[in-house]
Amino acid sequence: MSLTRAEIEEFWGSWLDINRKAEQSGDWRVMAEWYAEDATYGWMLTPDEHFMAVGRGQIRDWAIGIEMDGFDGWHYDYMATVIDERNAMVVGFWKQRSGIVDDATGREFEVPGLGGSWFGIERQPDGELKFAWQRDWFDFGAMAHTMGAVVKSGKAPDTLMERLKVFGLEVPGHYRPQDLPSTVWPPPVERGDFITQEDAR
């Protein structure tokens, strides 16, 4: 079933609201109900290590659970949003900021460069809209640099220091590219449902 722009805008507005509540509470798991039961959520860390959660439970426990634990005070304000109602997609561009002030600049430590999330939205059997998939992008090297700067400043809280110890393929949801349970490109995109430029060869 097709979605109207008004429906998507209303759903997106509710997403922004729950993001604000999650940032205030420090518990991002409350956002899990915005995902379909069989949704997928992933991102690339390095060419040899990707993250992927499959299903609402893994998204709750891993993507917005383990991965976000320790980032108390961090905020990911959406700076711009692009809505594609024809294909039921939303792209949100966010800044990744720490809530911790850098004494050298008087500004918050921030991960430089572009960051964002790409969402596919589907109507569920009960009529509600949910995210069918989400893929994030950010510069992992830039993020690591900012984390190092926060630690060096001596202002990193204990919760963040503990979180920084959790990394690598032994962490739930982290895979070698060939072992991913879902594709890095969202499944319908990987399948070719939205091709806008054919291979000219």
HUTAHU-V701249 format. One record per backbone hydrogen bond with DSSP energy under -0.5 kcal/mol. CO is the residue of the C=O (numbers start at 1). NH is the residue of the N-H. E is the energy in kcal/mol with one decimal. If there is no record, write none. Layout:
co	nh	e
CO	NH	E
CO	NH	E
This chain:
co	nh	e
4	8	-2.2
5	9	-2.9
6	10	-2.2
7	11	-2.4
8	12	-3.0
9	13	-2.3
10	14	-1.7
11	15	-1.7
12	16	-2.3
13	17	-1.8
14	18	-2.1
15	19	-2.0
16	20	-2.0
17	21	-1.9
18	22	-2.3
19	23	-2.5
20	24	-2.1
21	25	-2.1
22	26	-2.7
22	27	-0.5
26	28	-0.6
27	30	-0.7
28	31	-2.0
29	32	-1.9
30	33	-0.6
31	34	-1.9
32	35	-2.0
34	131	-2.8
36	39	-1.7
37	56	-1.9
39	55	-3.9
40	134	-1.9
41	53	-2.6
42	136	-2.1
43	51	-3.0
46	49	-1.3
49	45	-1.9
49	46	-2.4
50	175	-2.9
51	43	-1.7
53	41	-2.3
53	55	-0.5
55	59	-2.2
56	60	-2.7
57	61	-2.7
58	62	-3.1
58	63	-1.2
59	64	-2.7
61	66	-2.2
62	67	-2.8
65	68	-0.8
65	69	-1.6
68	71	-1.9
71	74	-1.6
75	97	-2.7
77	79	-0.5
77	95	-1.9
80	93	-2.7
82	91	-2.7
83	85	-0.6
84	88	-0.6
84	89	-2.2
88	121	-2.8
89	84	-3.1
90	119	-3.3
91	82	-2.8
92	94	-0.5
92	117	-2.6
93	79	-3.5
93	80	-1.2
94	115	-0.6
95	77	-0.5
95	97	-0.9
96	111	-2.7
97	75	-3.0
100	109	-2.7
101	103	-0.7
102	105	-1.1
102	106	-3.3
102	107	-0.6
107	102	-3.4
109	98	-2.5
110	112	-0.6
111	96	-0.5
115	94	-2.1
116	137	-2.2
117	92	-2.9
118	135	-2.2
119	90	-1.9
120	132	-2.9
120	133	-1.2
122	130	-2.2
124	127	-2.8
128	124	-3.5
130	122	-2.7
131	36	-2.7
132	40	-1.3
133	120	-2.2
134	42	-2.1
135	118	-2.6
136	44	-0.5
137	116	-2.1
138	140	-0.9
139	143	-2.4
140	144	-2.6
141	145	-2.1
142	146	-2.2
143	147	-2.6
144	148	-2.2
145	149	-2.0
146	150	-2.4
147	151	-2.5
148	152	-2.6
149	153	-1.6
150	154	-0.6
150	155	-1.0
150	156	-0.6
151	154	-1.5
157	161	-2.1
158	162	-2.3
159	163	-1.9
160	164	-2.3
162	165	-1.2
163	166	-2.0
165	167	-0.9
168	171	-1.8
171	174	-2.0
173	52	-2.3
175	50	-2.7
176	179	-2.1
177	180	-1.2
186	189	-1.0
186	190	-2.9
187	191	-2.1
188	192	-0.5
188	193	-2.5
189	192	-1.0
192	195	-1.1
